[in-house]
Amino acid sequence: MLQVLSSAWALLLGIGLLMVGNGLQGTLLGVRGEIEGFSTFEMSLVMSAYFVGFLGGSRMAPEMIRRVGHVRVFAALASFISAVMILYPAFANIYVWMLGRVIIGFCFSGVYVTAESWLNNAADNSNRGKALSLYMIVQMTGIIVAQGLIQVGDPGGYEAFIIASIVVSISFGPILLSISPTPAFDSTKPMSLKALMQTSPLGCVGMFLLGGVFSAQFGMSAVYAANVGLTLSQLSIFVATFYVGALVVQYPLGWLSDRMDRRVLILFVALVGGGGAMLGAMLGGQFEFLLLAALIIGGLSNPLYSLLIAYTNDYLDYDDMPAASGGLVFINGLGAIAGPVTTGWLMSDGVFGPPGFFFFIASLMFATAAYAAYRATQRPSTPVEETSSMAYMYPTASPVAIEMAQEVAFEADQEAEEQK
């Protein structure tokens, strides 16, 4: 672990600062939107715009890197992110915010692809798994730290937005001054969505539904908290709890995933996650239950992402896994675009009001569980001893990190086979 830190500390520090900026700007907008008097549905459009840009960036970033190189792409996209964060408070207009969110989503997607390519190149077979684990921990930790910074400046003024912009700007330094040249970028030709659906219907449907769950957490949790009147301190704790849950539960669920029928585990995780969301809908008026609901939802929905990818890989040859992962990320992105808009409509006064946030998440989690139960009747499960190890991933990762994780898991399986 120390070897990984010594060789990649600058990259990990830069990514951590970027995630602080990303987590801070999303929460800030949720609070500022309430101050500006934007409706819940208008804010849902703003939050959804991020995922429109993110999906576009994940498709275009590889070509940009091939044309002008990693360094130029990273520097240009990170500069746009910093600039847009300053523009939010200067132009409190719903259409300006939507455009800004599209730009930021696009840029963050490209930044992730670039940084993960660097990380993969900096690691070798002996430490790639540790490097990836540190990268995932840094990402989640950055978002959690960001929620504490929300209280530093007044969301109704400029200070907090300036802090977010400064944090992103500082992140360039350690990365651009210490990264060694990288090889030409090679992207995998994606598998057709039709072929992917035929290979793993549960993987595809589950990833689409999970996209809505994750985007509701990432985009609308602060909007919900502002709507129900939480204090700034309570709001930051509430949003951070989703990601604390993800950090705590990911590895225990991964251990279970490698030792039992993954379809059964998907069913169980989705049911409990849906139950946690119903807890928030029914008892969200009490802050302690609100935090418990966030812990359950975040702790189960984020690992479910890795679990669905692992389940899909059980029906693929190793050479097809990278192509399939790109398709799954795309499907997840489509679901993410629809998530905030649907959540915003359900949270409207004429529908469910603020509890619609939790009702939306619960409906998607229960739908995932129901479809998993249905698929269990359609074909036999893969024997546990024939499944591959689960690669730990969060929904913020690009296909580059997913391919890297799959390589780590494959190498671990190969070593285990050789030791038998």
C-alpha positions in Angstrom: 0.0 0.0 0.0 2.8 2.4 0.9 4.4 1.6 -2.5 1.2 2.6 -4.3 1.0 5.9 -2.3 4.6 6.8 -3.0 4.2 6.3 -6.8 0.6 7.7 -7.2 0.1 10.1 -4.3 -0.1 13.1 -6.6 -2.7 11.6 -8.8 -4.8 10.4 -5.9 -4.5 13.8 -4.2 -5.6 15.5 -7.3 -8.6 13.2 -7.8 -9.5 13.6 -4.1 -9.6 17.4 -4.6 -11.6 17.1 -7.8 -14.2 14.9 -6.0 -14.4 17.5 -3.2 -15.2 20.1 -5.8 -17.8 17.9 -7.5 -19.5 16.9 -4.3 -19.5 20.5 -3.1 -21.0 22.0 -6.2 -23.9 19.5 -6.4 -24.9 20.1 -2.8 -24.5 23.8 -3.1 -26.8 24.0 -6.1 -29.5 22.1 -4.2 -29.3 24.6 -1.3 -28.9 27.7 -3.5 -31.9 26.6 -5.7 -34.1 26.7 -2.6 -32.8 30.2 -1.8 -33.4 31.4 -5.3 -37.0 30.1 -5.2 -36.6 27.5 -8.0 -39.2 24.8 -8.0 -38.4 21.2 -7.2 -39.0 20.2 -10.8 -36.8 23.0 -12.1 -34.0 21.8 -9.9 -34.5 18.3 -11.1 -33.9 19.4 -14.6 -30.6 21.1 -13.5 -29.5 17.9 -11.7 -30.4 15.7 -14.6 -28.4 17.9 -17.0 -25.2 16.7 -15.3 -25.8 13.1 -16.3 -26.6 14.2 -19.9 -23.1 15.7 -20.1 -21.5 12.8 -18.2 -22.9 10.3 -20.7 -21.7 12.4 -23.6 -18.2 12.8 -22.1 -17.8 9.1 -21.5 -18.4 8.5 -25.2 -16.2 11.4 -26.6 -13.3 11.6 -24.1 -11.4 8.6 -25.6 -11.3 10.2 -29.0 -10.3 13.6 -27.5 -7.4 11.9 -25.7 -6.3 10.1 -28.9 -6.2 13.4 -30.8 -4.5 15.8 -28.4 -3.2 13.7 -25.5 -4.0 13.1 -21.8 -2.4 16.3 -20.4 -4.2 18.7 -22.7 -7.5 17.0 -22.3 -7.2 17.0 -18.5 -6.1 20.6 -18.2 -8.7 21.9 -20.6 -11.6 20.0 -19.0 -10.6 20.8 -15.4 -10.3 24.5 -16.4 -13.9 24.5 -17.7 -15.0 22.9 -14.4 -13.4 25.6 -12.3 -14.8 28.4 -14.5 -18.4 27.1 -14.5 -18.4 26.8 -10.7 -17.8 30.6 -10.5 -20.6 31.3 -13.0 -23.3 29.6 -11.0 -23.8 32.3 -8.4 -23.2 35.1 -10.9 -26.1 33.9 -13.1 -28.9 32.5 -11.0 -30.9 31.4 -14.0 -32.4 27.9 -14.5 -31.2 27.7 -18.1 -27.7 28.9 -17.3 -27.5 26.3 -14.5 -28.7 23.5 -16.8 -26.0 24.4 -19.4 -23.4 24.7 -16.7 -24.3 21.2 -15.4 -24.1 19.7 -18.9 -20.6 21.2 -19.2 -19.5 20.1 -15.8 -20.9 16.6 -16.3 -19.1 16.3 -19.6 -15.8 17.6 -18.2 -15.9 15.3 -15.1 -16.5 12.3 -17.2 -13.5 13.1 -19.4 -11.4 13.9 -16.4 -12.2 10.5 -14.9 -11.3 8.7 -18.1 -8.0 10.6 -18.3 -7.1 10.1 -14.6 -8.0 6.4 -14.6 -5.8 5.8 -17.7 -2.9 7.4 -15.9 -3.6 5.3 -12.8 -3.7 2.1 -14.8 -0.4 3.0 -16.5 1.3 3.9 -13.2 0.4 0.6 -11.6 1.7 -2.9 -12.4 0.3 -6.4 -11.8 1.7 -6.5 -8.2 -0.1 -3.3 -7.0 -2.9 -2.6 -9.5 -5.6 -3.9 -7.1 -4.3 -1.8 -4.2 -4.1 1.3 -6.5 -7.7 0.8 -7.6 -8.9 0.3 -4.1 -7.2 3.5 -3.0 -8.7 5.3 -5.9 -12.2 4.3 -5.0 -11.7 5.2 -1.4 -10.3 8.6 -2.3 -13.3 9.2 -4.6 -15.9 8.5 -1.9 -13.9 10.3 0.8 -13.7 13.4 -1.4 -17.5 13.5 -1.7 -17.9 13.0 2.1 -15.3 15.8 2.9 -17.2 18.1 0.5 -20.3 17.9 2.6 -18.4 19.3 5.6 -17.2 22.3 3.5 -20.7 23.3 2.7 -20.8 25.0 6.0 -17.7 27.1 5.4 -19.3 29.8 3.2 -22.8 31.2 2.8 -24.6 29.2 0.1 -26.6 32.4 -0.6 -23.4 34.3 -1.5 -20.2 33.6 -3.6 -17.8 32.3 -1.0 -18.8 28.6 -1.1 -18.8 28.5 -4.9 -15.4 30.2 -5.0 -14.0 27.6 -2.6 -15.3 24.8 -4.9 -13.6 26.5 -7.8 -10.3 27.0 -5.9 -10.3 23.3 -4.8 -10.7 22.1 -8.4 -8.0 24.6 -9.7 -5.5 23.4 -7.0 -6.2 19.8 -8.1 -4.5 20.4 -11.4 -1.1 21.1 -9.9 -0.1 17.8 -8.3 -1.4 15.8 -11.3 0.1 17.8 -14.1 3.4 18.4 -12.5 4.1 14.8 -11.5 2.5 12.6 -14.1 4.9 10.8 -16.5 4.0 10.4 -20.2 1.4 7.8 -20.9 1.0 5.4 -23.9 -1.5 6.0 -26.7 -5.0 5.6 -25.5 -6.8 2.4 -26.7 -10.5 2.1 -26.2 -12.5 -1.1 -26.5 -15.1 -1.5 -29.2 -18.4 -1.7 -27.3 -20.7 -4.7 -27.5 -24.1 -4.0 -29.1 -26.8 -3.3 -26.6 -28.9 -6.1 -28.2 -26.2 -8.7 -27.6 -25.6 -7.4 -24.1 -29.3 -7.7 -23.3 -29.4 -11.2 -24.7 -26.4 -12.2 -22.6 -27.7 -10.7 -19.3 -31.2 -9.3 -19.1 -30.9 -8.8 -15.4 -27.6 -7.0 -15.7 -29.0 -4.5 -18.2 -32.4 -3.9 -16.5 -30.7 -3.7 -13.1 -28.1 -1.2 -14.3 -30.8 1.0 -15.9 -32.8 1.1 -12.7 -29.8 1.6 -10.6 -28.8 4.6 -12.7 -32.0 6.3 -11.5 -31.3 5.4 -7.9 -27.7 6.8 -8.0 -28.6 10.0 -9.8 -31.4 10.6 -7.3 -28.9 10.3 -4.5 -26.2 12.4 -6.1 -28.5 15.0 -7.6 -31.6 15.3 -5.5 -30.6 14.4 -1.9 -29.6 18.0 -1.2 -32.8 19.3 -2.9 -34.9 17.0 -0.7 -33.0 18.1 2.4 -33.5 21.8 1.6 -37.2 21.2 0.9 -37.9 19.6 4.3 -36.1 22.4 6.1 -33.0 20.7 7.4 -30.3 23.0 8.8 -27.1 23.3 6.8 -25.3 21.1 9.3 -28.0 18.4 9.1 -28.1 18.6 5.3 -24.4 18.0 5.0 -24.5 15.0 7.4 -27.5 13.6 5.5 -25.9 13.8 2.1 -22.5 12.5 3.4 -24.2 9.4 5.0 -25.1 8.0 1.6 -21.4 7.8 0.8 -20.3 6.6 4.2 -22.7 3.7 3.7 -21.1 2.9 0.4 -17.6 2.8 1.9 -18.7 0.6 4.8 -20.8 -2.0 3.1 -19.0 -2.5 -0.3 -16.4 -5.0 0.8 -18.6 -7.2 3.0 -21.1 -7.5 0.1 -18.2 -8.3 -2.2 -17.1 -11.1 0.1 -20.7 -12.5 0.0 -20.9 -12.1 -3.7 -18.0 -14.6 -4.3 -19.6 -17.2 -2.0 -23.3 -17.4 -3.0 -25.7 -17.2 -5.9 -25.4 -13.6 -7.1 -28.9 -13.5 -8.3 -30.1 -14.2 -4.7 -27.8 -11.6 -3.3 -29.0 -9.0 -5.9 -32.6 -9.8 -4.8 -31.8 -9.5 -1.1 -29.8 -6.3 -1.5 -32.5 -4.6 -3.6 -35.2 -5.6 -1.2 -33.4 -4.3 1.8 -32.4 -1.1 0.0 -36.1 -0.6 -1.0 -37.0 -1.1 2.6 -34.5 1.5 3.7 -36.1 4.0 1.3 -39.6 3.3 2.6 -38.2 3.9 6.1 -37.1 7.4 4.9 -40.5 8.1 3.3 -42.5 7.1 6.4 -40.2 8.3 9.2 -38.1 10.9 7.5 -39.5 13.5 9.8 -37.1 12.3 12.5 -33.5 13.0 11.7 -32.1 9.8 13.2 -34.4 7.7 10.9 -33.5 9.9 8.0 -29.8 9.1 8.5 -30.5 5.4 8.9 -32.4 5.4 5.6 -29.5 7.2 3.9 -27.0 4.7 5.3 -29.0 1.7 4.1 -29.7 3.1 0.6 -26.1 4.3 0.0 -24.6 1.2 1.6 -26.6 -1.2 -0.6 -27.2 0.7 -3.9 -23.5 1.5 -4.6 -22.2 -2.1 -4.1 -25.2 -3.2 -6.2 -23.4 -1.5 -9.1 -20.4 -3.8 -8.8 -22.6 -6.8 -8.1 -24.6 -6.4 -11.4 -21.3 -6.1 -13.4 -19.9 -9.2 -11.7 -23.2 -11.1 -12.4 -23.1 -10.1 -16.1 -19.4 -11.2 -16.3 -20.4 -14.7 -15.2 -22.0 -15.2 -18.6 -19.1 -13.7 -20.6 -15.7 -14.8 -21.8 -12.9 -12.7 -20.3 -12.2 -11.0 -23.7 -15.8 -9.8 -23.9 -15.9 -8.2 -20.4 -14.4 -4.8 -21.3 -16.8 -4.4 -24.2 -19.7 -5.4 -22.0 -18.7 -3.0 -19.2 -18.8 -0.1 -21.6 -22.4 -1.0 -22.6 -23.4 -1.4 -19.0 -22.0 2.1 -18.1 -24.0 3.5 -21.0 -27.2 1.9 -19.9 -26.6 3.1 -16.3 -26.1 6.6 -17.7 -29.4 6.5 -19.6 -31.2 5.6 -16.3 -29.3 8.4 -14.5 -30.6 11.0 -16.9 -34.2 10.1 -16.2 -33.6 9.8 -12.4 -33.6 13.4 -11.2 -36.5 14.5 -13.5 -38.7 11.7 -12.3 -37.8 12.3 -8.7 -38.5 16.0 -9.1 -42.0 15.3 -10.5 -42.7 12.9 -7.6 -41.5 15.5 -5.1 -43.9 18.1 -6.5 -46.6 19.4 -4.2 -49.3 17.9 -6.4 -47.9 14.4 -6.2 -46.1 13.1 -3.1 -44.2 16.1 -2.0 -40.6 15.7 -0.5 -41.3 12.0 0.4 -41.4 11.4 -3.3 -37.6 11.3 -3.2 -37.7 8.1 -1.1 -40.7 6.6 -2.9 -38.8 6.9 -6.2 -35.7 5.1 -4.9 -37.9 2.4 -3.2 -39.9 1.8 -6.4 -36.6 1.2 -8.4 -35.1 -1.0 -5.8 -38.2 -3.1 -5.5 -38.5 -3.3 -9.3 -34.9 -4.6 -9.4 -35.7 -7.3 -6.8 -38.9 -8.3 -8.6 -37.0 -8.7 -11.9 -34.2 -10.6 -10.2 -36.8 -13.0 -8.9 -38.4 -13.4 -12.3 -35.0 -14.0 -14.0 -34.3 -16.8 -11.4 -37.2 -18.7 -13.0 -35.8 -18.3 -16.6 -32.4 -20.0 -16.4 -30.3 -21.9 -13.9 -27.7 -19.9 -11.9 -24.0 -20.2 -12.5 -22.3 -22.5 -9.9 -20.4 -20.4 -7.3 -17.1 -22.1 -8.1 -17.4 -21.1 -11.8 -18.0 -17.4 -11.1 -15.3 -14.7 -11.3 -14.4 -12.5 -8.4 -16.4 -9.3 -8.0 -14.5 -6.1 -9.0 -15.2 -3.3 -6.6 -16.5 -0.2 -8.4 -18.6 2.9 -7.7 -21.0 4.5 -10.1 -18.7 7.4 -10.5 -16.1 5.2 -12.3 -15.6 5.3 -16.1 -15.2 2.2 -18.3 -11.4 2.5 -17.9 -11.6 1.9 -14.2 -14.0 -1.0 -14.7 -11.7 -2.7 -17.2 -8.9 -2.2 -14.7 -10.9 -3.7 -11.9 -11.9 -6.7 -14.1 -8.2 -7.3 -14.9 -7.4 -7.3 -11.2 -10.2 -9.7 -10.5 -9.2 -12.0 -13.4 -5.6 -12.1 -12.2 -6.7 -13.0 -8.7 -8.8 -15.8 -10.0 -5.9 -17.1 -12.1 -3.6 -17.1 -9.0 -6.2 -18.9 -7.0 -6.5 -21.6 -9.7 -2.8 -22.1 -9.8 -2.6 -22.6 -6.1 -5.2 -25.4 -6.2 
